[in-house]
Amino acid sequence: MTERYLSVDQVAELLGTTVRFPRRLIEERRIRYVKVGRHVRIPESAVEEFIASRMVHPLRRPRARYRRAA
């Protein structure tokens, strides 16, 4: 199976952000990327990993019990 490589513009569109955000991720090395000449490509699996690593799951709190008024 062949990995799909996305441009910075495509990653920004996929994440719903401006181009500046994926560029900052690359600069800070917070996401995997590949340099092809002077072009930067981000593997689609790297975007999925980035999203999964920042997933926030809801807290499960016990249901509040209601007291009856006497």
PQR file of N, CA, C, O and H, with PARSE charges and radii, in Angstrom:
ATOM      1  N   MET A   1       0.842  -1.184   0.000 -0.4000 1.5000
ATOM      2  CA  MET A   1       0.000   0.000   0.000 -0.0000 2.0000
ATOM      3  C   MET A   1       0.886   1.245   0.000  0.5500 1.7000
ATOM      4  O   MET A   1       1.844   1.326   0.768 -0.5500 1.4000
ATOM      5  N   THR A   2       0.576   2.186  -0.835 -0.4000 1.5000
ATOM      6  CA  THR A   2       1.375   3.382  -0.987 -0.0000 2.0000
ATOM      7  C   THR A   2       0.880   4.486  -0.057  0.5500 1.7000
ATOM      8  O   THR A   2      -0.319   4.742   0.056 -0.5500 1.4000
ATOM      9  H   THR A   2      -0.202   2.120  -1.459  0.4000 1.0000
ATOM     10  N   GLU A   3       1.829   5.122   0.597 -0.4000 1.5000
ATOM     11  CA  GLU A   3       1.515   6.245   1.498 -0.0000 2.0000
ATOM     12  C   GLU A   3       1.191   7.476   0.661  0.5500 1.7000
ATOM     13  O   GLU A   3       1.843   7.736  -0.350 -0.5500 1.4000
ATOM     14  H   GLU A   3       2.803   4.914   0.506  0.4000 1.0000
ATOM     15  N   ARG A   4       0.201   8.218   1.079 -0.4000 1.5000
ATOM     16  CA  ARG A   4      -0.173   9.456   0.388 -0.0000 2.0000
ATOM     17  C   ARG A   4       0.522  10.619   1.087  0.5500 1.7000
ATOM     18  O   ARG A   4       0.449  10.744   2.310 -0.5500 1.4000
ATOM     19  H   ARG A   4      -0.329   8.006   1.900  0.4000 1.0000
ATOM     20  N   TYR A   5       1.188  11.460   0.326 -0.4000 1.5000
ATOM     21  CA  TYR A   5       1.909  12.609   0.859 -0.0000 2.0000
ATOM     22  C   TYR A   5       1.165  13.889   0.489  0.5500 1.7000
ATOM     23  O   TYR A   5       0.800  14.099  -0.667 -0.5500 1.4000
ATOM     24  H   TYR A   5       1.248  11.359  -0.667  0.4000 1.0000
ATOM     25  N   LEU A   6       0.948  14.737   1.489 -0.4000 1.5000
ATOM     26  CA  LEU A   6       0.155  15.945   1.302 -0.0000 2.0000
ATOM     27  C   LEU A   6       1.031  17.185   1.344  0.5500 1.7000
ATOM     28  O   LEU A   6       2.043  17.222   2.045 -0.5500 1.4000
ATOM     29  H   LEU A   6       1.245  14.566   2.428  0.4000 1.0000
ATOM     30  N   SER A   7       0.635  18.194   0.594 -0.4000 1.5000
ATOM     31  CA  SER A   7       1.329  19.477   0.654 -0.0000 2.0000
ATOM     32  C   SER A   7       0.881  20.218   1.907  0.5500 1.7000
ATOM     33  O   SER A   7      -0.095  19.831   2.549 -0.5500 1.4000
ATOM     34  H   SER A   7      -0.187  18.164   0.026  0.4000 1.0000
ATOM     35  N   VAL A   8       1.587  21.267   2.246 -0.4000 1.5000
ATOM     36  CA  VAL A   8       1.233  22.082   3.408 -0.0000 2.0000
ATOM     37  C   VAL A   8      -0.173  22.661   3.230  0.5500 1.7000
ATOM     38  O   VAL A   8      -0.952  22.698   4.183 -0.5500 1.4000
ATOM     39  H   VAL A   8       2.380  21.581   1.725  0.4000 1.0000
ATOM     40  N   ASP A   9      -0.493  23.102   2.042 -0.4000 1.5000
ATOM     41  CA  ASP A   9      -1.834  23.637   1.764 -0.0000 2.0000
ATOM     42  C   ASP A   9      -2.915  22.591   1.993  0.5500 1.7000
ATOM     43  O   ASP A   9      -3.962  22.894   2.565 -0.5500 1.4000
ATOM     44  H   ASP A   9       0.139  23.071   1.268  0.4000 1.0000
ATOM     45  N   GLN A  10      -2.666  21.355   1.550 -0.4000 1.5000
ATOM     46  CA  GLN A  10      -3.644  20.289   1.727 -0.0000 2.0000
ATOM     47  C   GLN A  10      -3.841  19.947   3.204  0.5500 1.7000
ATOM     48  O   GLN A  10      -4.961  19.685   3.641 -0.5500 1.4000
ATOM     49  H   GLN A  10      -1.815  21.109   1.085  0.4000 1.0000
ATOM     50  N   VAL A  11      -2.751  19.950   3.965 -0.4000 1.5000
ATOM     51  CA  VAL A  11      -2.846  19.666   5.400 -0.0000 2.0000
ATOM     52  C   VAL A  11      -3.638  20.767   6.093  0.5500 1.7000
ATOM     53  O   VAL A  11      -4.475  20.485   6.951 -0.5500 1.4000
ATOM     54  H   VAL A  11      -1.841  20.162   3.610  0.4000 1.0000
ATOM     55  N   ALA A  12      -3.380  22.010   5.730 -0.4000 1.5000
ATOM     56  CA  ALA A  12      -4.113  23.130   6.323 -0.0000 2.0000
ATOM     57  C   ALA A  12      -5.603  23.000   6.039  0.5500 1.7000
ATOM     58  O   ALA A  12      -6.427  23.226   6.925 -0.5500 1.4000
ATOM     59  H   ALA A  12      -2.700  22.239   5.033  0.4000 1.0000
ATOM     60  N   GLU A  13      -5.949  22.639   4.819 -0.4000 1.5000
ATOM     61  CA  GLU A  13      -7.368  22.470   4.461 -0.0000 2.0000
ATOM     62  C   GLU A  13      -7.982  21.302   5.228  0.5500 1.7000
ATOM     63  O   GLU A  13      -9.113  21.390   5.705 -0.5500 1.4000
ATOM     64  H   GLU A  13      -5.280  22.455   4.099  0.4000 1.0000
ATOM     65  N   LEU A  14      -7.231  20.210   5.344 -0.4000 1.5000
ATOM     66  CA  LEU A  14      -7.709  19.030   6.061 -0.0000 2.0000
ATOM     67  C   LEU A  14      -7.970  19.342   7.533  0.5500 1.7000
ATOM     68  O   LEU A  14      -8.956  18.874   8.104 -0.5500 1.4000
ATOM     69  H   LEU A  14      -6.312  20.138   4.956  0.4000 1.0000
ATOM     70  N   LEU A  15      -7.084  20.137   8.152 -0.4000 1.5000
ATOM     71  CA  LEU A  15      -7.231  20.501   9.560 -0.0000 2.0000
ATOM     72  C   LEU A  15      -8.167  21.682   9.769  0.5500 1.7000
ATOM     73  O   LEU A  15      -8.567  21.964  10.898 -0.5500 1.4000
ATOM     74  H   LEU A  15      -6.283  20.518   7.688  0.4000 1.0000
ATOM     75  N   GLY A  16      -8.512  22.362   8.705 -0.4000 1.5000
ATOM     76  CA  GLY A  16      -9.393  23.525   8.819 -0.0000 2.0000
ATOM     77  C   GLY A  16      -8.679  24.727   9.424  0.5500 1.7000
ATOM     78  O   GLY A  16      -9.275  25.505  10.170 -0.5500 1.4000
ATOM     79  H   GLY A  16      -8.186  22.133   7.788  0.4000 1.0000
ATOM     80  N   THR A  17      -7.408  24.871   9.096 -0.4000 1.5000
ATOM     81  CA  THR A  17      -6.611  25.969   9.628 -0.0000 2.0000
ATOM     82  C   THR A  17      -5.982  26.759   8.484  0.5500 1.7000
ATOM     83  O   THR A  17      -6.177  26.445   7.310 -0.5500 1.4000
ATOM     84  H   THR A  17      -6.925  24.240   8.490  0.4000 1.0000
ATOM     85  N   THR A  18      -5.232  27.778   8.848 -0.4000 1.5000
ATOM     86  CA  THR A  18      -4.474  28.503   7.840 -0.0000 2.0000
ATOM     87  C   THR A  18      -3.197  27.720   7.540  0.5500 1.7000
ATOM     88  O   THR A  18      -2.863  26.778   8.258 -0.5500 1.4000
ATOM     89  H   THR A  18      -5.074  28.034   9.802  0.4000 1.0000
ATOM     90  N   VAL A  19      -2.500  28.098   6.507 -0.4000 1.5000
ATOM     91  CA  VAL A  19      -1.253  27.440   6.112 -0.0000 2.0000
ATOM     92  C   VAL A  19      -0.176  27.640   7.184  0.5500 1.7000
ATOM     93  O   VAL A  19       0.746  26.835   7.307 -0.5500 1.4000
ATOM     94  H   VAL A  19      -2.772  28.863   5.924  0.4000 1.0000
ATOM     95  N   ARG A  20      -0.302  28.687   7.928 -0.4000 1.5000
ATOM     96  CA  ARG A  20       0.702  29.001   8.954 -0.0000 2.0000
ATOM     97  C   ARG A  20       0.801  27.908  10.021  0.5500 1.7000
ATOM     98  O   ARG A  20       1.894  27.622  10.510 -0.5500 1.4000
ATOM     99  H   ARG A  20      -1.051  29.342   7.828  0.4000 1.0000
ATOM    100  N   PHE A  21      -0.329  27.296  10.384 -0.4000 1.5000
ATOM    101  CA  PHE A  21      -0.323  26.275  11.433 -0.0000 2.0000
ATOM    102  C   PHE A  21       0.513  25.050  11.054  0.5500 1.7000
ATOM    103  O   PHE A  21       1.401  24.683  11.824 -0.5500 1.4000
ATOM    104  H   PHE A  21      -1.216  27.528   9.986  0.4000 1.0000
ATOM    105  N   PRO A  22       0.278  24.392   9.903 -0.5600 1.5000
ATOM    106  CA  PRO A  22       1.133  23.241   9.563  0.2800 2.0000
ATOM    107  C   PRO A  22       2.595  23.642   9.359  0.5500 1.7000
ATOM    108  O   PRO A  22       3.494  22.855   9.655 -0.5500 1.4000
ATOM    109  N   ARG A  23       2.840  24.835   8.868 -0.4000 1.5000
ATOM    110  CA  ARG A  23       4.233  25.292   8.733 -0.0000 2.0000
ATOM    111  C   ARG A  23       4.906  25.400  10.100  0.5500 1.7000
ATOM    112  O   ARG A  23       6.085  25.077  10.246 -0.5500 1.4000
ATOM    113  H   ARG A  23       2.110  25.474   8.628  0.4000 1.0000
ATOM    114  N   ARG A  24       4.147  25.857  11.103 -0.4000 1.5000
ATOM    115  CA  ARG A  24       4.693  25.952  12.454 -0.0000 2.0000
ATOM    116  C   ARG A  24       4.944  24.557  13.027  0.5500 1.7000
ATOM    117  O   ARG A  24       5.950  24.340  13.703 -0.5500 1.4000
ATOM    118  H   ARG A  24       3.189  26.119  10.985  0.4000 1.0000
ATOM    119  N   LEU A  25       4.040  23.611  12.763 -0.4000 1.5000
ATOM    120  CA  LEU A  25       4.246  22.236  13.208 -0.0000 2.0000
ATOM    121  C   LEU A  25       5.532  21.658  12.630  0.5500 1.7000
ATOM    122  O   LEU A  25       6.271  20.953  13.317 -0.5500 1.4000
ATOM    123  H   LEU A  25       3.223  23.788  12.214  0.4000 1.0000
ATOM    124  N   ILE A  26       5.788  21.961  11.372 -0.4000 1.5000
ATOM    125  CA  ILE A  26       7.003  21.489  10.705 -0.0000 2.0000
ATOM    126  C   ILE A  26       8.225  22.155  11.321  0.5500 1.7000
ATOM    127  O   ILE A  26       9.206  21.482  11.637 -0.5500 1.4000
ATOM    128  H   ILE A  26       5.188  22.534  10.814  0.4000 1.0000
ATOM    129  N   GLU A  27       8.173  23.461  11.490 -0.4000 1.5000
ATOM    130  CA  GLU A  27       9.312  24.205  12.034 -0.0000 2.0000
ATOM    131  C   GLU A  27       9.677  23.727  13.438  0.5500 1.7000
ATOM    132  O   GLU A  27      10.855  23.617  13.778 -0.5500 1.4000
ATOM    133  H   GLU A  27       7.376  24.008  11.233  0.4000 1.0000
ATOM    134  N   GLU A  28       8.653  23.443  14.251 -0.4000 1.5000
ATOM    135  CA  GLU A  28       8.876  22.986  15.621 -0.0000 2.0000
ATOM    136  C   GLU A  28       9.078  21.474  15.704  0.5500 1.7000
ATOM    137  O   GLU A  28       9.262  20.927  16.791 -0.5500 1.4000
ATOM    138  H   GLU A  28       7.696  23.532  13.974  0.4000 1.0000
ATOM    139  N   ARG A  29       9.044  20.799  14.547 -0.4000 1.5000
ATOM    140  CA  ARG A  29       9.213  19.353  14.436 -0.0000 2.0000
ATOM    141  C   ARG A  29       8.216  18.589  15.307  0.5500 1.7000
ATOM    142  O   ARG A  29       8.565  17.615  15.973 -0.5500 1.4000
ATOM    143  H   ARG A  29       8.895  21.244  13.664  0.4000 1.0000
ATOM    144  N   ARG A  30       6.989  19.051  15.285 -0.4000 1.5000
ATOM    145  CA  ARG A  30       5.917  18.396  16.034 -0.0000 2.0000
ATOM    146  C   ARG A  30       5.136  17.417  15.170  0.5500 1.7000
ATOM    147  O   ARG A  30       4.235  16.733  15.656 -0.5500 1.4000
ATOM    148  H   ARG A  30       6.706  19.842  14.744  0.4000 1.0000
ATOM    149  N   ILE A  31       5.489  17.349  13.872 -0.4000 1.5000
ATOM    150  CA  ILE A  31       4.845  16.420  12.944 -0.0000 2.0000
ATOM    151  C   ILE A  31       5.919  15.901  11.986  0.5500 1.7000
ATOM    152  O   ILE A  31       6.856  16.618  11.634 -0.5500 1.4000
ATOM    153  H   ILE A  31       6.222  17.904  13.477  0.4000 1.0000
ATOM    154  N   ARG A  32       5.763  14.637  11.572 -0.4000 1.5000
ATOM    155  CA  ARG A  32       6.722  14.066  10.624 -0.0000 2.0000
ATOM    156  C   ARG A  32       6.515  14.681   9.242  0.5500 1.7000
ATOM    157  O   ARG A  32       5.388  14.979   8.847 -0.5500 1.4000
ATOM    158  H   ARG A  32       5.002  14.054  11.858  0.4000 1.0000
ATOM    159  N   TYR A  33       7.615  14.866   8.516 -0.4000 1.5000
ATOM    160  CA  TYR A  33       7.510  15.394   7.156 -0.0000 2.0000
ATOM    161  C   TYR A  33       8.676  14.891   6.325  0.5500 1.7000
ATOM    162  O   TYR A  33       9.657  14.372   6.857 -0.5500 1.4000
ATOM    163  H   TYR A  33       8.530  14.624   8.837  0.4000 1.0000
ATOM    164  N   VAL A  34       8.558  15.050   5.018 -0.4000 1.5000
ATOM    165  CA  VAL A  34       9.584  14.626   4.069 -0.0000 2.0000
ATOM    166  C   VAL A  34       9.924  15.818   3.194  0.5500 1.7000
ATOM    167  O   VAL A  34       9.038  16.536   2.730 -0.5500 1.4000
ATOM    168  H   VAL A  34       7.761  15.471   4.585  0.4000 1.0000
ATOM    169  N   LYS A  35      11.211  16.022   2.976 -0.4000 1.5000
ATOM    170  CA  LYS A  35      11.633  17.073   2.051 -0.0000 2.0000
ATOM    171  C   LYS A  35      11.982  16.429   0.724  0.5500 1.7000
ATOM    172  O   LYS A  35      12.806  15.517   0.660 -0.5500 1.4000
ATOM    173  H   LYS A  35      11.930  15.439   3.353  0.4000 1.0000
ATOM    174  N   VAL A  36      11.355  16.909  -0.325 -0.4000 1.5000
ATOM    175  CA  VAL A  36      11.627  16.451  -1.685 -0.0000 2.0000
ATOM    176  C   VAL A  36      12.149  17.666  -2.426  0.5500 1.7000
ATOM    177  O   VAL A  36      11.378  18.496  -2.910 -0.5500 1.4000
ATOM    178  H   VAL A  36      10.686  17.650  -0.273  0.4000 1.0000
ATOM    179  N   GLY A  37      13.462  17.761  -2.509 -0.4000 1.5000
ATOM    180  CA  GLY A  37      14.057  18.979  -3.054 -0.0000 2.0000
ATOM    181  C   GLY A  37      13.751  20.122  -2.101  0.5500 1.7000
ATOM    182  O   GLY A  37      14.086  20.059  -0.918 -0.5500 1.4000
ATOM    183  H   GLY A  37      14.088  17.088  -2.116  0.4000 1.0000
ATOM    184  N   ARG A  38      13.126  21.144  -2.605 -0.4000 1.5000
ATOM    185  CA  ARG A  38      12.743  22.251  -1.726 -0.0000 2.0000
ATOM    186  C   ARG A  38      11.279  22.183  -1.289  0.5500 1.7000
ATOM    187  O   ARG A  38      10.781  23.068  -0.594 -0.5500 1.4000
ATOM    188  H   ARG A  38      12.853  21.195  -3.566  0.4000 1.0000
ATOM    189  N   HIS A  39      10.606  21.117  -1.710 -0.4000 1.5000
ATOM    190  CA  HIS A  39       9.203  20.929  -1.351 -0.0000 2.0000
ATOM    191  C   HIS A  39       9.090  20.128  -0.058  0.5500 1.7000
ATOM    192  O   HIS A  39       9.912  19.252   0.211 -0.5500 1.4000
ATOM    193  H   HIS A  39      11.011  20.397  -2.275  0.4000 1.0000
ATOM    194  N   VAL A  40       8.084  20.430   0.726 -0.4000 1.5000
ATOM    195  CA  VAL A  40       7.818  19.702   1.971 -0.0000 2.0000
ATOM    196  C   VAL A  40       6.512  18.946   1.797  0.5500 1.7000
ATOM    197  O   VAL A  40       5.504  19.511   1.372 -0.5500 1.4000
ATOM    198  H   VAL A  40       7.416  21.142   0.507  0.4000 1.0000
ATOM    199  N   ARG A  41       6.541  17.666   2.129 -0.4000 1.5000
ATOM    200  CA  ARG A  41       5.344  16.832   2.054 -0.0000 2.0000
ATOM    201  C   ARG A  41       5.153  16.141   3.398  0.5500 1.7000
ATOM    202  O   ARG A  41       6.118  15.735   4.044 -0.5500 1.4000
ATOM    203  H   ARG A  41       7.360  17.207   2.474  0.4000 1.0000
ATOM    204  N   ILE A  42       3.909  16.015   3.804 -0.4000 1.5000
ATOM    205  CA  ILE A  42       3.562  15.405   5.081 -0.0000 2.0000
ATOM    206  C   ILE A  42       2.780  14.128   4.809  0.5500 1.7000
ATOM    207  O   ILE A  42       1.751  14.166   4.134 -0.5500 1.4000
ATOM    208  H   ILE A  42       3.125  16.345   3.279  0.4000 1.0000
ATOM    209  N   PRO A  43       3.255  12.998   5.325 -0.5600 1.5000
ATOM    210  CA  PRO A  43       2.514  11.755   5.120  0.2800 2.0000
ATOM    211  C   PRO A  43       1.129  11.847   5.767  0.5500 1.7000
ATOM    212  O   PRO A  43       0.974  12.410   6.851 -0.5500 1.4000
ATOM    213  N   GLU A  44       0.147  11.295   5.098 -0.4000 1.5000
ATOM    214  CA  GLU A  44      -1.216  11.340   5.623 -0.0000 2.0000
ATOM    215  C   GLU A  44      -1.293  10.654   6.991  0.5500 1.7000
ATOM    216  O   GLU A  44      -2.059  11.072   7.859 -0.5500 1.4000
ATOM    217  H   GLU A  44       0.273  10.837   4.217  0.4000 1.0000
ATOM    218  N   SER A  45      -0.498   9.601   7.173 -0.4000 1.5000
ATOM    219  CA  SER A  45      -0.490   8.901   8.461 -0.0000 2.0000
ATOM    220  C   SER A  45       0.051   9.801   9.574  0.5500 1.7000
ATOM    221  O   SER A  45      -0.354   9.658  10.728 -0.5500 1.4000
ATOM    222  H   SER A  45       0.124   9.261   6.467  0.4000 1.0000
ATOM    223  N   ALA A  46       0.960  10.725   9.248 -0.4000 1.5000
ATOM    224  CA  ALA A  46       1.492  11.649  10.248 -0.0000 2.0000
ATOM    225  C   ALA A  46       0.414  12.618  10.719  0.5500 1.7000
ATOM    226  O   ALA A  46       0.364  12.974  11.896 -0.5500 1.4000
ATOM    227  H   ALA A  46       1.289  10.841   8.311  0.4000 1.0000
ATOM    228  N   VAL A  47      -0.443  13.040   9.802 -0.4000 1.5000
ATOM    229  CA  VAL A  47      -1.549  13.933  10.172 -0.0000 2.0000
ATOM    230  C   VAL A  47      -2.514  13.175  11.079  0.5500 1.7000
ATOM    231  O   VAL A  47      -2.981  13.719  12.080 -0.5500 1.4000
ATOM    232  H   VAL A  47      -0.402  12.751   8.846  0.4000 1.0000
ATOM    233  N   GLU A  48      -2.814  11.922  10.736 -0.4000 1.5000
ATOM    234  CA  GLU A  48      -3.705  11.113  11.562 -0.0000 2.0000
ATOM    235  C   GLU A  48      -3.121  10.887  12.952  0.5500 1.7000
ATOM    236  O   GLU A  48      -3.849  10.944  13.943 -0.5500 1.4000
ATOM    237  H   GLU A  48      -2.434  11.480   9.923  0.4000 1.0000
ATOM    238  N   GLU A  49      -1.810  10.629  13.036 -0.4000 1.5000
ATOM    239  CA  GLU A  49      -1.144  10.444  14.328 -0.0000 2.0000
ATOM    240  C   GLU A  49      -1.195  11.724  15.155  0.5500 1.7000
ATOM    241  O   GLU A  49      -1.438  11.685  16.361 -0.5500 1.4000
ATOM    242  H   GLU A  49      -1.219  10.582  12.230  0.4000 1.0000
ATOM    243  N   PHE A  50      -0.966  12.854  14.497 -0.4000 1.5000
ATOM    244  CA  PHE A  50      -0.999  14.138  15.191 -0.0000 2.0000
ATOM    245  C   PHE A  50      -2.377  14.376  15.801  0.5500 1.7000
ATOM    246  O   PHE A  50      -2.486  14.787  16.956 -0.5500 1.4000
ATOM    247  H   PHE A  50      -0.769  12.885  13.517  0.4000 1.0000
ATOM    248  N   ILE A  51      -3.413  14.120  15.033 -0.4000 1.5000
ATOM    249  CA  ILE A  51      -4.777  14.323  15.518 -0.0000 2.0000
ATOM    250  C   ILE A  51      -5.077  13.351  16.666  0.5500 1.7000
ATOM    251  O   ILE A  51      -5.632  13.749  17.690 -0.5500 1.4000
ATOM    252  H   ILE A  51      -3.324  13.786  14.095  0.4000 1.0000
ATOM    253  N   ALA A  52      -4.713  12.087  16.493 -0.4000 1.5000
ATOM    254  CA  ALA A  52      -4.997  11.079  17.518 -0.0000 2.0000
ATOM    255  C   ALA A  52      -4.263  11.374  18.828  0.5500 1.7000
ATOM    256  O   ALA A  52      -4.799  11.130  19.909 -0.5500 1.4000
ATOM    257  H   ALA A  52      -4.263  11.763  15.661  0.4000 1.0000
ATOM    258  N   SER A  53      -3.055  11.892  18.735 -0.4000 1.5000
ATOM    259  CA  SER A  53      -2.278  12.157  19.952 -0.0000 2.0000
ATOM    260  C   SER A  53      -2.828  13.341  20.739  0.5500 1.7000
ATOM    261  O   SER A  53      -2.514  13.501  21.919 -0.5500 1.4000
ATOM    262  H   SER A  53      -2.619  12.090  17.857  0.4000 1.0000
ATOM    263  N   ARG A  54      -3.639  14.164  20.104 -0.4000 1.5000
ATOM    264  CA  ARG A  54      -4.202  15.320  20.788 -0.0000 2.0000
ATOM    265  C   ARG A  54      -5.694  15.177  21.068  0.5500 1.7000
ATOM    266  O   ARG A  54      -6.368  16.143  21.425 -0.5500 1.4000
ATOM    267  H   ARG A  54      -3.894  14.034  19.145  0.4000 1.0000
ATOM    268  N   MET A  55      -6.196  13.962  20.899 -0.4000 1.5000
ATOM    269  CA  MET A  55      -7.610  13.695  21.141 -0.0000 2.0000
ATOM    270  C   MET A  55      -7.905  13.839  22.627  0.5500 1.7000
ATOM    271  O   MET A  55      -7.208  13.264  23.464 -0.5500 1.4000
ATOM    272  H   MET A  55      -5.649  13.177  20.609  0.4000 1.0000
ATOM    273  N   VAL A  56      -8.923  14.594  22.947 -0.4000 1.5000
ATOM    274  CA  VAL A  56      -9.340  14.786  24.332 -0.0000 2.0000
ATOM    275  C   VAL A  56     -10.649  14.024  24.530  0.5500 1.7000
ATOM    276  O   VAL A  56     -11.651  14.299  23.870 -0.5500 1.4000
ATOM    277  H   VAL A  56      -9.489  15.060  22.268  0.4000 1.0000
ATOM    278  N   HIS A  57     -10.617  13.074  25.441 -0.4000 1.5000
ATOM    279  CA  HIS A  57     -11.796  12.256  25.699 -0.0000 2.0000
ATOM    280  C   HIS A  57     -12.595  12.864  26.855  0.5500 1.7000
ATOM    281  O   HIS A  57     -12.014  13.421  27.787 -0.5500 1.4000
ATOM    282  H   HIS A  57      -9.803  12.851  25.977  0.4000 1.0000
ATOM    283  N   PRO A  58     -13.908  12.760  26.795 -0.5600 1.5000
ATOM    284  CA  PRO A  58     -14.733  13.324  27.867  0.2800 2.0000
ATOM    285  C   PRO A  58     -14.539  12.561  29.171  0.5500 1.7000
ATOM    286  O   PRO A  58     -14.250  11.364  29.172 -0.5500 1.4000
ATOM    287  N   LEU A  59     -14.703  13.269  30.267 -0.4000 1.5000
ATOM    288  CA  LEU A  59     -14.634  12.647  31.584 -0.0000 2.0000
ATOM    289  C   LEU A  59     -15.957  11.948  31.875  0.5500 1.7000
ATOM    290  O   LEU A  59     -17.023  12.436  31.501 -0.5500 1.4000
ATOM    291  H   LEU A  59     -14.938  14.241  30.266  0.4000 1.0000
ATOM    292  N   ARG A  60     -15.880  10.834  32.526 -0.4000 1.5000
ATOM    293  CA  ARG A  60     -17.104  10.125  32.918 -0.0000 2.0000
ATOM    294  C   ARG A  60     -17.329  10.410  34.380  0.5500 1.7000
ATOM    295  O   ARG A  60     -16.589   9.926  35.237 -0.5500 1.4000
ATOM    296  H   ARG A  60     -15.013  10.438  32.830  0.4000 1.0000
ATOM    297  N   ARG A  61     -18.319  11.172  34.663 -0.4000 1.5000
ATOM    298  CA  ARG A  61     -18.659  11.503  36.036 -0.0000 2.0000
ATOM    299  C   ARG A  61     -19.877  10.702  36.452  0.5500 1.7000
ATOM    300  O   ARG A  61     -20.761  10.434  35.638 -0.5500 1.4000
ATOM    301  H   ARG A  61     -18.920  11.566  33.968  0.4000 1.0000
ATOM    302  N   PRO A  62     -19.922  10.324  37.710 -0.5600 1.5000
ATOM    303  CA  PRO A  62     -21.122   9.621  38.168  0.2800 2.0000
ATOM    304  C   PRO A  62     -22.333  10.543  38.101  0.5500 1.7000
ATOM    305  O   PRO A  62     -22.230  11.747  38.336 -0.5500 1.4000
ATOM    306  N   ARG A  63     -23.457   9.967  37.783 -0.4000 1.5000
ATOM    307  CA  ARG A  63     -24.675  10.777  37.680 -0.0000 2.0000
ATOM    308  C   ARG A  63     -25.042  11.327  39.043  0.5500 1.7000
ATOM    309  O   ARG A  63     -24.970  10.632  40.056 -0.5500 1.4000
ATOM    310  H   ARG A  63     -23.540   8.989  37.592  0.4000 1.0000
ATOM    311  N   ALA A  64     -25.429  12.559  39.047 -0.4000 1.5000
ATOM    312  CA  ALA A  64     -25.851  13.182  40.301 -0.0000 2.0000
ATOM    313  C   ALA A  64     -27.186  12.593  40.720  0.5500 1.7000
ATOM    314  O   ALA A  64     -28.081  12.392  39.900 -0.5500 1.4000
ATOM    315  H   ALA A  64     -25.488  13.124  38.225  0.4000 1.0000
ATOM    316  N   ARG A  65     -27.300  12.326  41.987 -0.4000 1.5000
ATOM    317  CA  ARG A  65     -28.570  11.803  42.502 -0.0000 2.0000
ATOM    318  C   ARG A  65     -29.376  12.965  43.034  0.5500 1.7000
ATOM    319  O   ARG A  65     -28.874  13.824  43.759 -0.5500 1.4000
ATOM    320  H   ARG A  65     -26.572  12.489  42.653  0.4000 1.0000
ATOM    321  N   TYR A  66     -30.603  12.968  42.664 -0.4000 1.5000
ATOM    322  CA  TYR A  66     -31.485  14.048  43.081 -0.0000 2.0000
ATOM    323  C   TYR A  66     -32.206  13.649  44.361  0.5500 1.7000
ATOM    324  O   TYR A  66     -32.710  12.533  44.486 -0.5500 1.4000
ATOM    325  H   TYR A  66     -31.011  12.271  42.075  0.4000 1.0000
ATOM    326  N   ARG A  67     -32.245  14.552  45.280 -0.4000 1.5000
ATOM    327  CA  ARG A  67     -32.955  14.294  46.529 -0.0000 2.0000
ATOM    328  C   ARG A  67     -34.384  14.812  46.387  0.5500 1.7000
ATOM    329  O   ARG A  67     -34.640  15.837  45.755 -0.5500 1.4000
ATOM    330  H   ARG A  67     -31.835  15.459  45.179  0.4000 1.0000
ATOM    331  N   ARG A  68     -35.271  14.093  46.977 -0.4000 1.5000
ATOM    332  CA  ARG A  68     -36.671  14.537  46.976 -0.0000 2.0000
ATOM    333  C   ARG A  68     -36.872  15.568  48.077  0.5500 1.7000
ATOM    334  O   ARG A  68     -36.358  15.419  49.185 -0.5500 1.4000
ATOM    335  H   ARG A  68     -35.063  13.261  47.490  0.4000 1.0000
ATOM    336  N   ALA A  69     -37.605  16.586  47.767 -0.4000 1.5000
ATOM    337  CA  ALA A  69     -37.920  17.595  48.777 -0.0000 2.0000
ATOM    338  C   ALA A  69     -38.957  17.008  49.733  0.5500 1.7000
ATOM    339  O   ALA A  69     -39.941  16.412  49.293 -0.5500 1.4000
ATOM    340  H   ALA A  69     -38.022  16.707  46.867  0.4000 1.0000
ATOM    341  N   ALA A  70     -38.745  17.170  51.007 -0.4000 1.5000
ATOM    342  CA  ALA A  70     -39.654  16.592  51.999 -0.0000 2.0000
ATOM    343  C   ALA A  70     -40.747  17.543  52.386  0.5500 1.7000
ATOM    344  O   ALA A  70     -41.595  17.207  53.212 -0.5500 1.4000
ATOM    345  H   ALA A  70     -37.947  17.654  51.365  0.4000 1.0000
TER
END
